[in-house]
Amino acid sequence: MLKLLVCVSGGGTNLQAILDAVDSGKISNARVEAVISNNAGAYALKRAEAKGILACCISPKQYESREAFNRALTQKALELSPDLIVLAGFLVAVPEEMIRAFENRIINIHPSLIPSFCGVGYYGLHVHEAVLARGVKVTGATVHFVDCGMDTGPILLQKAVEVRQDDTPKTLQERVMEEAEWQILPKAIDLIAGGRVTIEEGKAKIL
Ligand code: GAR
């Protein structure tokens, strides 16, 4: 049984999609062991508590320096000792020490088709604003492994979503979540839990 640590910052709809997929059996052989938020007010924490899952907040605001926050977050992850860490809308940079401690065991959901609209400054609604500003006709979501770069790790799954002419950043965000994110994030976890994913020469392969 794969032990998951899910890291969140906000509403937690991706966390909910994971919890629902575990309940329905779409994800087998995995369970959410703990949820960490960097934001005490995140609704995602309530979703975890409602399920009786260990939920805690580790915020940069609680520490005198970024280094101290990074140490605390990494320490907590090491204590929990998950098999896989899932960044489900976690909008702070994961400390390098944590990435090294969990090499190839951290995945992230990003709301675009990487390598488009990713990297510094591209998170949440900003991604969809940029998509509309550029006028692309297709966007989507990506699940990738986390390495020490920003959105540069091996890509595991992607799903495309049509951009409509009358979309606003909000309507596009909602459609990308519903049609892509909530589908491919649980699917990626199920593939990993089933032992069906390897990383070879920097690329994720599905067996
Ligand atoms: C999601 O759209 C996720 O892809 C995005 O934040 C949102 C969180 O929503 N993540 C990023 O932008 C990471 N770069 P949620 O809290 O409802 O799951």
Residues whose N, C-alpha, C, O or C-beta is under 5 A from the ligand:
A	BS01	GAR	G10 G11 G12 T13 N14 L15 A88 G89 F90 I109 H110 P111 Y122 Y123 G124
